[in-house]
Amino acid sequence: MNTTDKYCITEKESVVVSFDCDYIKSCMFQNNESIKEIRFLNPNTKISANSFSNCKNLEFIALPADISKIEPYTFAFCQKLSSICIPENVNTIDCGVFVGCNNLRKVVVPKKIEKIGDNAFVSCDSLLLIEFNCKKGEELIKFDGYEKWGLSESCKIKFQDWETEKSIEEYLKKDLKQGE
């Protein structure tokens, strides 16, 4: 397995992970305060837990297109990360992935998302919107454990076919009334 030790081009503020790298080790870039952006050339690169945690100046990441899971605490405490688009093949956002990303404002999640782990968004006080990249009724995720996601009260959700955002509570109440 080729890890990032040999296959990473690092400039002061930018990291480009080469085609030859298929695995980012746990904690590989943890606590790196220089990195502002990360790009992956290999769409199959796997990212381990805590790989980018506490990269306080990380502003942008283009995730590998073919990953299926974002491991625990991968981006925890990346304080300058303001938005992220999760690739279409991701079905799991594990626990604590974005904990402490207090500048995170928007997360776009794919149609295939099945699980968002406990505390995934704790202390993401600026998070205003989780946008589901599907129409209402096409989603695979169940909202029965959403209280454990750690969302602030100001966070809303939106599906492609909705004109406006709604709170999860508002969405669930409407669905419950329709089911009666």
C-alpha angles and dihedrals in degrees: 000000000000113000131190096265093089103018106056126099107205125188119177096274104012134064122195113188109208131232089254094062115088100165137043111204122232112275091004095144098016114146093009105148096183100064116098100164140021128196130183121210094186110069090203099056110133118218120211128215118288091008094141102015116144094013088147096188098044107128104163138028129175102202121214108272097229103047114121101194137034105216125227118293093354093147101018113153096005089149099186097048104114104173140005135190111211113217119252095249095058112110099167134049100187130214120303095359094145101019110149095011089136095173094052108121106164137025122186112202126193129246091251095060109129103163138032109187129230115283092006090143104027112146092011088130094165095052105123104163142030106190118199112213093221141062122271107275094030095078120111096198121099116218096207093107099036093118088070092057090082097233120170118239091251094060116108134190130223137189124203093255095050119096094204138026122256135195114254089243091054090048093049094046091052091049092048092051091050090051094055 
